[in-house]
Amino acid sequence: MKYLRIGHPGEEVPAVLHENRYYDLSDATRDIDGAFLGRGGISTTAGFPEIDIAGRRIAPPIAKPSAIVCIGMNYAAHCAESGAEPPAEPVVFYKHPNTIVGPNDNVEIPRASTRTDWEVELGVVFKQRASYLESEEAALECIAGFLVANDLSEREFQIERSGGQFSKGKACPTFTPLGPHLITPDEIEDVQALRMWSKVNGEIRQDSNSKDMIFSVARIIHHMSQFMAFDAGDLLLTGTPEGVALSGRFPYLEAGDVVSVGIEGLGSTRNTALDAK
Protein backbone atom coordinates (compact mmCIF):
# COMPACT_ATOMS: atom_id res chain seq x y z
CA MET A 1 0.00 0.00 0.00
CA LYS A 2 0.99 3.60 -0.58
CA TYR A 3 -0.55 5.78 2.12
CA LEU A 4 -0.77 9.53 1.74
CA ARG A 5 -2.59 12.58 3.06
CA ILE A 6 -4.37 15.19 0.94
CA GLY A 7 -5.33 18.75 1.84
CA HIS A 8 -4.25 22.00 3.43
CA PRO A 9 -2.55 22.02 6.85
CA GLY A 10 -5.08 21.05 9.52
CA GLU A 11 -7.51 19.72 6.89
CA GLU A 12 -5.65 16.61 5.67
CA VAL A 13 -7.64 13.61 4.47
CA PRO A 14 -6.12 10.11 4.87
CA ALA A 15 -5.88 8.28 1.56
CA VAL A 16 -4.22 5.38 -0.22
CA LEU A 17 -2.87 4.94 -3.73
CA HIS A 18 -3.48 1.46 -5.09
CA GLU A 19 -3.23 0.32 -8.72
CA ASN A 20 -3.16 3.95 -9.92
CA ARG A 21 -6.36 4.87 -8.10
CA TYR A 22 -6.75 7.04 -5.01
CA TYR A 23 -9.14 6.11 -2.20
CA ASP A 24 -10.42 8.13 0.74
CA LEU A 25 -9.72 6.31 4.04
CA SER A 26 -11.76 8.64 6.24
CA ASP A 27 -14.17 5.81 7.10
CA ALA A 28 -11.26 3.75 8.48
CA THR A 29 -9.21 6.36 10.32
CA ARG A 30 -8.97 10.03 11.17
CA ASP A 31 -5.35 10.15 10.01
CA ILE A 32 -2.30 8.16 8.95
CA ASP A 33 -1.03 7.97 12.51
CA GLY A 34 0.30 5.53 15.06
CA ALA A 35 -3.14 4.22 15.99
CA PHE A 36 -4.00 3.42 12.36
CA LEU A 37 -0.61 1.89 11.61
CA GLY A 38 -0.72 -0.08 14.85
CA ARG A 39 -3.97 -1.71 13.72
CA GLY A 40 -2.20 -2.88 10.59
CA GLY A 41 -3.59 -0.26 8.22
CA ILE A 42 -5.84 -1.71 5.53
CA SER A 43 -5.51 -4.92 3.54
CA THR A 44 -7.92 -4.00 0.74
CA THR A 45 -9.36 -0.88 -0.86
CA ALA A 46 -12.75 -2.55 -1.36
CA GLY A 47 -15.54 -0.38 0.01
CA PHE A 48 -13.56 2.85 0.10
CA PRO A 49 -14.63 5.70 -2.22
CA GLU A 50 -12.32 6.85 -4.98
CA ILE A 51 -11.17 10.46 -4.85
CA ASP A 52 -9.74 12.89 -7.39
CA ILE A 53 -6.62 14.59 -6.04
CA ALA A 54 -5.98 16.83 -9.06
CA GLY A 55 -5.04 20.33 -7.93
CA ARG A 56 -5.01 19.41 -4.25
CA ARG A 57 -2.05 19.73 -1.90
CA ILE A 58 -0.13 16.55 -1.14
CA ALA A 59 0.52 16.72 2.60
CA PRO A 60 3.21 14.89 4.57
CA PRO A 61 2.24 11.19 4.37
CA ILE A 62 2.09 10.74 8.14
CA ALA A 63 0.52 12.76 10.93
CA LYS A 64 2.92 14.61 13.22
CA PRO A 65 4.91 11.92 15.08
CA SER A 66 5.79 12.10 18.75
CA ALA A 67 9.48 11.96 17.83
CA ILE A 68 11.87 12.24 14.90
CA VAL A 69 15.04 10.28 15.69
CA CYS A 70 17.94 10.76 13.27
CA ILE A 71 21.16 8.92 12.57
CA GLY A 72 24.21 10.92 11.53
CA MET A 73 27.33 9.88 9.63
CA ASN A 74 25.80 6.58 8.46
CA TYR A 75 27.19 6.43 4.91
CA ALA A 76 30.84 5.61 4.37
CA ALA A 77 31.33 8.03 1.48
CA HIS A 78 29.56 10.84 3.36
CA CYS A 79 31.93 10.35 6.31
CA ALA A 80 34.84 10.63 3.91
CA GLU A 81 33.61 13.86 2.29
CA SER A 82 32.95 15.33 5.75
CA GLY A 83 36.47 14.50 6.94
CA ALA A 84 35.16 12.20 9.69
CA GLU A 85 36.02 8.67 10.68
CA PRO A 86 33.15 6.16 10.37
CA PRO A 87 31.50 5.86 13.80
CA ALA A 88 31.79 2.71 15.89
CA GLU A 89 28.15 3.09 16.97
CA PRO A 90 25.23 5.03 15.44
CA VAL A 91 25.41 8.80 15.97
CA VAL A 92 22.01 10.06 17.15
CA PHE A 93 20.26 13.43 17.13
CA TYR A 94 16.67 14.65 17.16
CA LYS A 95 14.54 16.93 15.03
CA HIS A 96 11.43 18.70 16.25
CA PRO A 97 8.26 17.10 14.79
CA ASN A 98 7.02 20.57 13.79
CA THR A 99 9.74 20.71 11.11
CA ILE A 100 7.70 18.37 8.89
CA VAL A 101 6.23 19.76 5.65
CA GLY A 102 4.80 18.20 2.51
CA PRO A 103 6.67 16.99 -0.57
CA ASN A 104 5.92 20.13 -2.59
CA ASP A 105 5.69 22.76 0.16
CA ASN A 106 8.10 25.68 0.34
CA VAL A 107 11.05 25.41 2.72
CA GLU A 108 12.65 28.29 4.59
CA ILE A 109 16.29 29.31 4.73
CA PRO A 110 16.70 30.43 8.37
CA ARG A 111 17.46 34.02 9.28
CA ALA A 112 21.22 34.70 9.22
CA SER A 113 21.88 31.41 7.45
CA THR A 114 24.58 31.13 4.79
CA ARG A 115 25.03 27.35 4.90
CA THR A 116 21.66 25.64 4.44
CA ASP A 117 22.22 22.16 3.00
CA TRP A 118 20.18 19.25 1.64
CA GLU A 119 20.26 15.56 2.65
CA VAL A 120 18.23 12.82 0.99
CA GLU A 121 17.34 10.20 3.60
CA LEU A 122 15.44 6.96 3.91
CA GLY A 123 12.74 7.38 6.55
CA VAL A 124 11.29 4.54 8.63
CA VAL A 125 7.90 4.76 10.37
CA PHE A 126 6.94 2.40 13.20
CA LYS A 127 3.74 0.42 13.65
CA GLN A 128 4.38 -0.76 17.21
CA ARG A 129 6.49 -0.05 20.24
CA ALA A 130 10.15 -1.00 19.76
CA SER A 131 12.01 -1.41 23.05
CA TYR A 132 14.78 -3.83 24.08
CA LEU A 133 14.38 -5.82 20.89
CA GLU A 134 16.08 -9.21 20.91
CA SER A 135 17.22 -9.31 17.28
CA GLU A 136 17.49 -7.44 14.02
CA GLU A 137 14.72 -9.67 12.66
CA ALA A 138 12.45 -8.43 15.45
CA ALA A 139 13.38 -4.88 14.49
CA LEU A 140 12.08 -5.35 10.96
CA GLU A 141 8.74 -6.56 12.35
CA CYS A 142 8.20 -3.13 13.93
CA ILE A 143 8.22 -1.23 10.63
CA ALA A 144 4.98 0.18 9.22
CA GLY A 145 6.62 1.59 6.11
CA PHE A 146 9.27 3.68 4.41
CA LEU A 147 9.29 7.20 2.99
CA VAL A 148 11.50 9.82 1.38
CA ALA A 149 12.86 12.61 3.58
CA ASN A 150 15.03 15.67 3.10
CA ASP A 151 16.96 16.28 6.31
CA LEU A 152 17.68 19.94 5.64
CA SER A 153 20.56 21.24 7.75
CA GLU A 154 22.13 24.59 8.62
CA ARG A 155 25.81 23.69 8.87
CA GLU A 156 27.03 26.70 10.89
CA PHE A 157 24.27 26.14 13.44
CA GLN A 158 24.98 22.39 13.42
CA ILE A 159 28.77 22.52 13.70
CA GLU A 160 30.22 25.86 14.85
CA ARG A 161 27.27 26.85 17.06
CA SER A 162 26.08 23.42 18.12
CA GLY A 163 27.30 23.24 21.69
CA GLY A 164 28.33 19.68 20.95
CA GLN A 165 25.33 18.15 19.19
CA PHE A 166 23.52 18.51 15.87
CA SER A 167 19.94 19.49 16.68
CA LYS A 168 20.41 23.27 16.64
CA GLY A 169 21.19 23.05 12.92
CA LYS A 170 18.50 20.49 12.16
CA ALA A 171 15.33 21.76 13.83
CA CYS A 172 14.62 24.99 11.94
CA PRO A 173 11.04 25.37 10.64
CA THR A 174 10.27 23.41 7.43
CA PHE A 175 13.51 21.42 7.68
CA THR A 176 11.91 17.98 7.16
CA PRO A 177 10.01 17.64 3.86
CA LEU A 178 8.46 14.17 3.61
CA GLY A 179 6.62 12.18 1.03
CA PRO A 180 4.77 11.81 -1.10
CA HIS A 181 3.81 8.36 0.23
CA LEU A 182 4.37 5.98 3.11
CA ILE A 183 5.18 2.68 1.38
CA THR A 184 4.50 -0.58 3.23
CA PRO A 185 7.44 -3.02 3.49
CA ASP A 186 5.85 -5.63 1.23
CA GLU A 187 6.30 -3.23 -1.73
CA ILE A 188 10.07 -2.90 -1.21
CA GLU A 189 12.19 -5.82 -2.41
CA ASP A 190 15.39 -4.85 -0.57
CA VAL A 191 15.55 -1.71 1.54
CA GLN A 192 19.36 -1.99 1.59
CA ALA A 193 19.65 -1.67 -2.19
CA LEU A 194 17.75 1.48 -3.12
CA ARG A 195 19.12 4.25 -5.35
CA MET A 196 19.01 7.63 -3.62
CA TRP A 197 19.48 11.03 -5.23
CA SER A 198 19.16 14.77 -4.77
CA LYS A 199 19.10 17.68 -7.22
CA VAL A 200 19.29 21.46 -6.93
CA ASN A 201 17.68 23.36 -9.80
CA GLY A 202 17.67 20.14 -11.78
CA GLU A 203 21.39 19.46 -11.35
CA ILE A 204 22.38 16.22 -9.65
CA ARG A 205 24.02 16.46 -6.24
CA GLN A 206 23.72 13.11 -4.49
CA ASP A 207 23.58 9.85 -6.44
CA SER A 208 24.14 6.86 -4.23
CA ASN A 209 22.52 3.74 -2.80
CA SER A 210 21.30 2.61 0.61
CA LYS A 211 23.77 -0.28 0.42
CA ASP A 212 26.46 2.27 1.39
CA MET A 213 24.96 2.49 4.89
CA ILE A 214 27.41 1.72 7.68
CA PHE A 215 24.59 0.51 9.93
CA SER A 216 21.62 -1.16 8.23
CA VAL A 217 18.02 -0.22 8.99
CA ALA A 218 17.55 -3.39 11.05
CA ARG A 219 20.74 -2.83 12.99
CA ILE A 220 19.89 0.80 13.78
CA ILE A 221 16.46 -0.09 15.13
CA HIS A 222 17.76 -3.02 17.18
CA HIS A 223 20.66 -0.97 18.55
CA MET A 224 18.59 2.10 19.40
CA SER A 225 15.90 0.02 21.09
CA GLN A 226 18.45 -0.78 23.80
CA PHE A 227 18.62 2.93 24.69
CA MET A 228 15.14 4.28 23.94
CA ALA A 229 11.66 3.17 22.93
CA PHE A 230 10.07 4.00 19.58
CA ASP A 231 6.28 4.32 19.58
CA ALA A 232 3.87 3.60 16.75
CA GLY A 233 3.91 6.52 14.33
CA ASP A 234 7.43 7.66 15.25
CA LEU A 235 9.86 8.53 12.46
CA LEU A 236 13.47 7.38 12.12
CA LEU A 237 15.79 9.04 9.58
CA THR A 238 18.70 6.78 8.70
CA GLY A 239 21.43 9.09 7.36
CA THR A 240 22.49 10.63 4.07
CA PRO A 241 24.98 9.62 1.35
CA GLU A 242 27.72 11.76 -0.16
CA GLY A 243 27.06 14.81 -2.31
CA VAL A 244 26.00 17.54 0.12
CA ALA A 245 27.16 21.16 0.08
CA LEU A 246 29.22 20.52 3.23
CA SER A 247 31.61 18.60 0.98
CA GLY A 248 32.74 21.89 -0.57
CA ARG A 249 31.86 20.68 -4.07
CA PHE A 250 28.57 22.58 -4.33
CA PRO A 251 27.14 25.93 -3.19
CA TYR A 252 24.69 26.05 -0.33
CA LEU A 253 21.02 26.75 -0.94
CA GLU A 254 19.80 30.26 -1.73
CA ALA A 255 16.32 31.73 -1.96
CA GLY A 256 14.70 30.65 -5.23
CA ASP A 257 16.56 27.34 -5.46
CA VAL A 258 14.48 24.24 -6.03
CA VAL A 259 15.76 21.20 -4.15
CA SER A 260 14.51 17.70 -4.97
CA VAL A 261 15.30 14.39 -3.30
CA GLY A 262 14.17 10.92 -4.24
CA ILE A 263 14.55 7.22 -3.50
CA GLU A 264 13.93 4.33 -5.87
CA GLY A 265 10.40 2.98 -5.34
CA LEU A 266 9.46 5.62 -2.77
CA GLY A 267 8.96 8.74 -4.88
CA SER A 268 10.43 12.21 -4.50
CA THR A 269 10.00 15.66 -2.99
CA ARG A 270 10.40 19.01 -4.75
CA ASN A 271 10.62 22.09 -2.55
CA THR A 272 11.36 25.73 -3.34
CA ALA A 273 13.62 27.52 -0.87
CA LEU A 274 12.53 30.93 0.40
CA ASP A 275 14.08 33.28 2.95
CA ALA A 276 12.43 32.98 6.37
CA LYS A 277 10.44 36.08 7.31
N, C-alpha and C positions, 0 to 999 in steps of 0.2 A: 504494500500500500504506500501511497504517497500522500501524506497528510499536509494540509496547508490551512491558512487562515486568510479570509478575504474581508476587506473593509477598512475604513478610517480608524485611527487610534481610538480605543474605547468602544468601537462598534464592530469588532471583528466577528466573522461568522466561521465556525469550524467546517472544514470541507475535506474532501478526498478526491484525488485524481486517480482514476482507474480506467485503463483501456481507452485513453484519450477523451474521457468524459468526466465532468466535474459533478460532484454530488454534495448536497447540503447535509451536514451531520448534526444539525441543531436538535433533531429529535433524539439523538443518542447522547449528546453531551453539550454542556455550555461552552466548552473550550477544549483545545488540544493541550491538556494539562496533565499533571501527575495522576489525578484521579482517573481520568479517561485512559491513560496509558497503562496504569496499574490494573485496570480491568481487562487489559489485552486489546484495547482498541476495537476494531470491527473485523470480521472475517469475510463479510460480503457486502456489496453495495445494494443488494436487493431491498426494495422498500424505501430507499432514500430518494428524494426528488433531485432531478438534475438541475443545475444552475448554470447560468451564463455569466462568466466572469469578465467579459470584454469591457474594457474601460474602467475596471474597478482596481483599487489598490490591492497589491499582494502584500500582506502583512508578514511579520516574522512567523515562521511555521509553528512555533510553540508559544504558549502563554508565558508571562514573566516567571522564570524559575526562582526558587528560593536561593540558589547559589550558582555562580559561574566559576568553576575551578579550572585553572589553566596550567599547562605544562610548558616550561621554557626550555630552550636549548635541546630540543629532542630530535633534531635532524643533524646527521654528521656533517654534511656540507655547510649547513647554516652555522654550526659551531666554528668551522674553519674560517668562514668569511667574517665572522664576528671576532676572531682572534681569541676564542675561548677553547679550553680543553673540554672534550665530551664529559658530561657529568657521570659520576658513579651511581647516583640515584636521581630519580626525577626531580627537577627543579619546579617548585610550585608557587603560583601567585593567584590572586583573585581579581575578578572584575565585578563591578557593581551591576546587578541585573538591570538597572535602568539605562544601561548603555545600549541595550538591544534596539535595533531598528530593522525595517524590512529590507528586502533584497534590492529595491529600487529607490529607497528613500534617500534624501540628501544626508550627507555627513558633514560634521563641522570641524574645521581646523581650529584648535583652541586659541584663545587670546594669548598673545606673546609667543606663539609657537613658530619655530622655523624648521622643525625636524619631525613632522608628522609622516609616518611610515605605514605601509600596508603589510599584511601577513595573511596569506591564504591558510586556512586550518580546517582539519577534519573535526567536526563536532560530534559528540556522543551524548545522547539523551537517555536517561534512566527510566525504567518502568517499575522498579521496586527498590527497596532499601538495600544498599550494598555496604556491609560492615563486617569486618573480620572474615573476609571470604577465604575459603580453604584452598582455592586453586584458581588458575587462570581460566579454566573451563567454566567454573562457577561465575567468574566475572562476566563472561560473554552472555550468560543467561540473564543478566540484569539489564541488558541493553534494549531499549524500546526502538531506537533507530539512529540514523546518522544524518548529518546535514552539513552544508557549506557555511563557513564563517570567515569573516575578515576581522582578525584581531588587530585593529588599528592601534598604533602606538606613537606616543610622543617621546622621542629618544632622549632629549635633554631632561625632561621630567623623569623618565624611567631610569636614566643612568647617572647624570651629574647631580640631579636634585632628588634622588630617590630616598635617601636616608637608609639605604641598604636593601631595599626590595623594590619590585617592579610596579606595584599597583598604581602609584602616583602617575605614571605615564601610560596607564592602560585603561583608566576608569573615567576618562573624559566623556561628556555626553555624545551619543551617537557612535561610540567607538566599537560597537559589535553588530554590524550588519549580518543578518542570518537569512538563509533560505535558498531557493523559494519553497522547498519541501522538506519534510521529515520523512526519510525513506526507511522502511522497516528492514531488518537484517536479512530477511529471506530474499530481498531483491538485489543484494550485493554478494557477488560470487566470492571475492576475497578482499576484505577491507585493507589488507596490507599490500595491495598491489594496484592502487588507484592513482592515475595521473592527476597531478595538481598543478594549477597555473594561476598567474595573476597578470594583469595588463594595466597600464596607465595610458589613457588616450589612445587605446588600441595597440600599443606597443608592448610586446611581451617583457615581463620582468622575471617572474618565477616560472619554472617549467621543470617539475620534478615528479616524484612518485612517493606514495606513503611507505614503500618498502625501504626508504632511506631512514625511517624512524630508528632511533637508538633503542627506545622502549616501545614495544608494541602496545596496541590498544588494550589487549587483555592483561598485559603485564602492568600497565599503568593503573588500571582499575583495581587489580588484585593488590598491588603495592599500596596504593592510597587508602584502600579500605582498612589497612592496618593502623592508620593514623586518624581517619575521619570517616564519617558515614555520609554516603550519597543518598538522597531521597528521590522518590519518583518525581520526574519532571525536571530534575537538576540537569545542568549542562556542563560537560567536560570538553575543553578545547585541548587538543593533543600536540600542539607545536607547529612550527612553520618551516618549510624548506628554504634553501638558499635563494637569493635574488631580491633581497630587500634593499631599501635605500641606505640602511646602516652599513652595508658592504662598501659604500663609497663609489659604486659603479653607476648609480642612478641618482637624479635629484629627488629631493623630498617633495611631498605633495604641496600644491599651491591651489588657491581658490580658482575654480573653473575646471580643474582636472577631473577626469572621469576614471575611477578605479574599479576594475572588475576582477573578481576571483571566481574560480570554478574548480570542481572536482568531478572526475569521470563518474557518470552514473548518478550524480547528486544534483546537478544543475549549477547555476552561477548567480552571482549578485552583480549589480552595476549601479554604482553610487556616485553622484556628483559632489565634489568637495566645495564647501562654501566657508567663508570666514565666520566664526562664531560672533554673534552680536553681543 
